[in-house]
Amino acid sequence: MSKSRQPVVGPSPGRGGWGACHQSRSHLIRTACTIARSLLADVEHLPIVSPHGHVPPAMIADDTTFRDPADLFISPDRYLTRLQHANGEDLADLRVGGRTETDPRESWRMVCRHWKDFDGTATGY
């Protein structure tokens, strides 16, 4: 493919950002970039609510308080607790099912001990 015919996928720092849209010879690319900028302007001020998060959206919407970060981020995450359990950790120590006997800091230490096991998983990112 000749240099002048290389496809432009979209704006990125390596391609000059949004400025590359204006420099494109393709009407379709310029139109797509105009639409993308319009969509971004419509949503960039909105909060991020992950449709795949393990925190109930109502907690975020209602600004609900929680006992500690382990109860929010470790205990309800079935992927994290399943892998921890497969590595020999007791689910009660991960505070699964409302169990609170274990110090939440110890739950975090357990996650940290096995962090390498999350390489290549969504939890590891």
PASEBA-1860 file (N, C-alpha, C; in nm, 3 decimals):
! residues 125
1> MSKSRQPV> 0.086/-0.117/0.000/0.000/0.000/0.000/0.090/0.123/0.000 ~ 0.067/0.214/-0.090/0.150/0.334/-0.096/0.123/0.424/0.024 ~ 0.221/0.509/0.056/0.212/0.595/0.174/0.088/0.684/0.169 ~ 0.050/0.733/0.053/-0.067/0.822/0.044/-0.199/0.746/0.057 ~ -0.197/0.612/0.050/-0.320/0.536/0.055/-0.335/0.459/0.187 ~ -0.252/0.488/0.289/-0.264/0.418/0.416/-0.394/0.455/0.484 ~ -0.464/0.355/0.541/-0.592/0.384/0.606/-0.571/0.465/0.734 ~ -0.664/0.551/0.761/-0.664/0.627/0.886/-0.776/0.568/0.971
9> VGPSPGRG> -0.740/0.510/1.084/-0.839/0.445/1.169/-0.917/0.547/1.249 ~ -0.854/0.650/1.293/-0.920/0.752/1.374/-0.817/0.833/1.449 ~ -0.861/0.932/1.525/-0.766/1.017/1.594/-0.695/0.942/1.705 ~ -0.566/0.963/1.714/-0.487/0.909/1.823/-0.364/0.996/1.836 ~ -0.300/0.996/1.952/-0.182/1.079/1.969/-0.076/1.053/1.863 ~ -0.062/0.928/1.820/0.038/0.894/1.721/0.004/0.944/1.582 ~ -0.120/0.983/1.559/-0.161/1.029/1.426/-0.198/1.177/1.427 ~ -0.161/1.247/1.531/-0.187/1.390/1.534/-0.318/1.429/1.600
17> GWGACHQS> -0.383/1.337/1.670/-0.506/1.369/1.742/-0.617/1.409/1.648 ~ -0.709/1.494/1.699/-0.824/1.536/1.619/-0.783/1.617/1.497 ~ -0.668/1.682/1.502/-0.622/1.760/1.388/-0.607/1.675/1.262 ~ -0.577/1.547/1.280/-0.562/1.458/1.165/-0.694/1.445/1.088 ~ -0.806/1.463/1.156/-0.935/1.454/1.088/-0.949/1.563/0.984 ~ -0.908/1.684/1.019/-0.920/1.796/0.926/-0.824/1.782/0.807 ~ -0.716/1.708/0.828/-0.615/1.694/0.723/-0.647/1.579/0.628 ~ -0.743/1.498/0.664/-0.776/1.382/0.581/-0.838/1.427/0.450
25> RSHLIRTA> -0.805/1.355/0.345/-0.864/1.384/0.214/-0.999/1.316/0.199 ~ -1.030/1.226/0.290/-1.153/1.149/0.280/-1.270/1.222/0.346 ~ -1.374/1.245/0.270/-1.495/1.307/0.323/-1.556/1.219/0.432 ~ -1.550/1.086/0.415/-1.607/0.994/0.514/-1.534/1.005/0.647 ~ -1.403/1.015/0.644/-1.326/1.027/0.768/-1.356/1.160/0.836 ~ -1.361/1.267/0.760/-1.392/1.398/0.820/-1.531/1.398/0.880 ~ -1.627/1.335/0.812/-1.763/1.325/0.864/-1.767/1.241/0.991 ~ -1.697/1.126/0.991/-1.692/1.040/1.110/-1.631/1.115/1.228
33> CTIARSLL> -1.528/1.192/1.203/-1.464/1.268/1.311/-1.556/1.377/1.364 ~ -1.632/1.438/1.278/-1.728/1.540/1.322/-1.833/1.477/1.412 ~ -1.882/1.360/1.372/-1.980/1.288/1.454/-1.918/1.248/1.588 ~ -1.795/1.198/1.584/-1.726/1.155/1.708/-1.709/1.273/1.804 ~ -1.669/1.388/1.752/-1.653/1.507/1.838/-1.787/1.548/1.898 ~ -1.893/1.539/1.821/-2.027/1.574/1.869/-2.071/1.478/1.980 ~ -2.049/1.349/1.958/-2.084/1.251/2.061/-2.005/1.273/2.188 ~ -1.875/1.300/2.175/-1.792/1.326/2.292/-1.842/1.447/2.369
41> ADVEHLPI> -1.877/1.553/2.299/-1.928/1.673/2.365/-2.057/1.645/2.441 ~ -2.137/1.552/2.390/-2.263/1.518/2.456/-2.244/1.439/2.585 ~ -2.135/1.361/2.594/-2.122/1.270/2.709/-2.001/1.294/2.799 ~ -1.907/1.378/2.758/-1.783/1.388/2.835/-1.802/1.442/2.977 ~ -1.911/1.510/3.004/-1.937/1.563/3.138/-2.012/1.463/3.227 ~ -2.058/1.353/3.170/-2.136/1.255/3.245/-2.044/1.164/3.328 ~ -2.093/1.112/3.439/-2.011/1.019/3.518/-1.998/0.886/3.444 ~ -1.890/0.816/3.473/-1.869/0.684/3.414/-1.938/0.581/3.503
49> VSPHGHVP> -2.030/0.507/3.446/-2.095/0.397/3.516/-2.071/0.273/3.432 ~ -1.991/0.181/3.485/-1.954/0.062/3.410/-2.071/-0.036/3.407 ~ -2.114/-0.077/3.289/-2.224/-0.173/3.282/-2.181/-0.312/3.327 ~ -2.052/-0.335/3.344/-2.004/-0.466/3.386/-1.943/-0.463/3.526 ~ -1.955/-0.353/3.595/-1.898/-0.345/3.728/-1.969/-0.436/3.826 ~ -1.901/-0.466/3.935/-1.959/-0.551/4.037/-2.014/-0.469/4.153 ~ -2.002/-0.338/4.142/-2.062/-0.249/4.242/-2.202/-0.217/4.191 ~ -2.304/-0.240/4.273/-2.440/-0.210/4.227/-2.453/-0.062/4.187
57> PAMIADDT> -2.505/-0.034/4.067/-2.518/0.104/4.022/-2.596/0.191/4.119 ~ -2.692/0.134/4.190/-2.770/0.213/4.287/-2.681/0.271/4.396 ~ -2.574/0.198/4.434/-2.482/0.251/4.536/-2.415/0.378/4.487 ~ -2.381/0.380/4.359/-2.316/0.498/4.302/-2.418/0.611/4.289 ~ -2.534/0.579/4.234/-2.637/0.680/4.213/-2.684/0.743/4.345 ~ -2.698/0.659/4.448/-2.748/0.707/4.578/-2.637/0.755/4.670 ~ -2.512/0.746/4.624/-2.395/0.784/4.705/-2.397/0.712/4.840 ~ -2.425/0.581/4.835/-2.435/0.498/4.954/-2.297/0.478/5.016
65> TFRDPADL> -2.291/0.486/5.147/-2.165/0.460/5.215/-2.145/0.309/5.226 ~ -2.022/0.268/5.243/-1.990/0.127/5.259/-1.892/0.114/5.375 ~ -1.890/-0.006/5.434/-1.809/-0.027/5.553/-1.661/-0.007/5.527 ~ -1.613/-0.067/5.420/-1.470/-0.058/5.388/-1.451/-0.098/5.242 ~ -1.336/-0.065/5.183/-1.313/-0.096/5.041/-1.319/-0.245/5.008 ~ -1.283/-0.332/5.103/-1.290/-0.476/5.074/-1.434/-0.519/5.047 ~ -1.527/-0.465/5.124/-1.668/-0.499/5.103/-1.721/-0.446/4.970 ~ -1.659/-0.342/4.920/-1.703/-0.283/4.795/-1.637/-0.347/4.673
73> FISPDRYL> -1.506/-0.372/4.682/-1.432/-0.415/4.563/-1.389/-0.562/4.562 ~ -1.378/-0.626/4.677/-1.332/-0.765/4.679/-1.449/-0.862/4.691 ~ -1.525/-0.850/4.797/-1.629/-0.949/4.828/-1.729/-0.972/4.715 ~ -1.780/-0.868/4.648/-1.880/-0.894/4.545/-1.824/-0.935/4.409 ~ -1.692/-0.933/4.393/-1.632/-0.962/4.263/-1.611/-1.112/4.247 ~ -1.703/-1.179/4.181/-1.698/-1.325/4.171/-1.575/-1.374/4.096 ~ -1.523/-1.296/4.001/-1.404/-1.339/3.929/-1.282/-1.337/4.021 ~ -1.270/-1.231/4.096/-1.158/-1.218/4.188/-1.165/-1.325/4.298
81> TRLQHANG> -1.281/-1.340/4.359/-1.291/-1.436/4.470/-1.280/-1.580/4.421 ~ -1.328/-1.608/4.301/-1.318/-1.744/4.248/-1.172/-1.784/4.226 ~ -1.094/-1.693/4.169/-0.952/-1.723/4.146/-0.876/-1.732/4.278 ~ -0.911/-1.646/4.372/-0.847/-1.653/4.504/-0.879/-1.787/4.570 ~ -1.004/-1.829/4.562/-1.046/-1.955/4.622/-0.975/-2.073/4.554 ~ -0.959/-2.065/4.421/-0.888/-2.171/4.348/-0.742/-2.179/4.393 ~ -0.690/-2.070/4.446/-0.553/-2.068/4.497/-0.546/-2.103/4.645 ~ -0.656/-2.153/4.700/-0.655/-2.202/4.836/-0.702/-2.105/4.943
89> EDLADLRV> -0.747/-1.987/4.904/-0.794/-1.890/5.003/-0.938/-1.924/5.043 ~ -0.968/-1.907/5.169/-1.102/-1.933/5.221/-1.194/-1.816/5.183 ~ -1.310/-1.847/5.128/-1.403/-1.741/5.088/-1.444/-1.654/5.207 ~ -1.451/-1.711/5.324/-1.485/-1.632/5.443/-1.379/-1.525/5.468 ~ -1.251/-1.559/5.440/-1.144/-1.461/5.458/-1.150/-1.349/5.355 ~ -1.220/-1.375/5.245/-1.241/-1.271/5.143/-1.371/-1.194/5.170 ~ -1.436/-1.227/5.281/-1.556/-1.158/5.326/-1.675/-1.179/5.231 ~ -1.676/-1.296/5.166/-1.785/-1.330/5.074/-1.909/-1.367/5.155
97> GGRTETDP> -2.024/-1.325/5.106/-2.150/-1.359/5.171/-2.176/-1.282/5.299 ~ -2.117/-1.164/5.310/-2.141/-1.081/5.428/-2.057/-1.117/5.549 ~ -1.964/-1.210/5.533/-1.877/-1.248/5.645/-1.784/-1.131/5.677 ~ -1.768/-1.098/5.801/-1.686/-0.982/5.840/-1.584/-1.016/5.948 ~ -1.560/-1.146/5.973/-1.466/-1.183/6.077/-1.322/-1.143/6.042 ~ -1.287/-1.147/5.916/-1.151/-1.115/5.872/-1.134/-0.964/5.859 ~ -1.022/-0.915/5.907/-0.987/-0.773/5.892/-0.983/-0.742/5.742 ~ -1.050/-0.637/5.698/-1.050/-0.606/5.554/-0.911/-0.585/5.497
105> RESWRMVC> -0.818/-0.537/5.579/-0.681/-0.519/5.529/-0.618/-0.654/5.495 ~ -0.653/-0.758/5.571/-0.602/-0.892/5.540/-0.661/-0.942/5.409 ~ -0.785/-0.909/5.381/-0.845/-0.947/5.251/-0.765/-0.885/5.137 ~ -0.727/-0.759/5.151/-0.646/-0.692/5.049/-0.509/-0.756/5.038 ~ -0.450/-0.794/5.150/-0.319/-0.860/5.146/-0.328/-0.991/5.068 ~ -0.437/-1.063/5.087/-0.456/-1.189/5.014/-0.462/-1.163/4.864 ~ -0.534/-1.061/4.823/-0.542/-1.026/4.681/-0.403/-0.991/4.629 ~ -0.328/-0.913/4.707/-0.194/-0.872/4.665/-0.100/-0.991/4.652
113> RHWKDFDG> -0.112/-1.087/4.741/-0.026/-1.207/4.735/-0.047/-1.283/4.605 ~ -0.167/-1.279/4.552/-0.199/-1.355/4.431/-0.212/-1.267/4.306 ~ -0.169/-1.142/4.314/-0.193/-1.049/4.203/-0.137/-1.101/4.071 ~ -0.022/-1.168/4.076/0.038/-1.221/3.952/-0.055/-1.319/3.882 ~ -0.144/-1.382/3.956/-0.237/-1.478/3.897/-0.344/-1.410/3.811 ~ -0.357/-1.281/3.825/-0.457/-1.207/3.748/-0.403/-1.153/3.616 ~ -0.274/-1.179/3.587/-0.218/-1.134/3.459/-0.303/-1.186/3.344 ~ -0.333/-1.099/3.251/-0.410/-1.139/3.134/-0.559/-1.151/3.157
121> TATGY> -0.606/-1.112/3.276/-0.750/-1.116/3.303/-0.803/-0.975/3.313 ~ -0.935/-0.961/3.307/-0.996/-0.828/3.322/-0.965/-0.769/3.459 ~ -0.957/-0.851/3.562/-0.925/-0.802/3.696/-0.784/-0.746/3.700 ~ -0.692/-0.807/3.627/-0.552/-0.764/3.626/-0.528/-0.632/3.557 ~ -0.624/-0.585/3.480/-0.608/-0.457/3.412/-0.661/-0.350/3.499
END
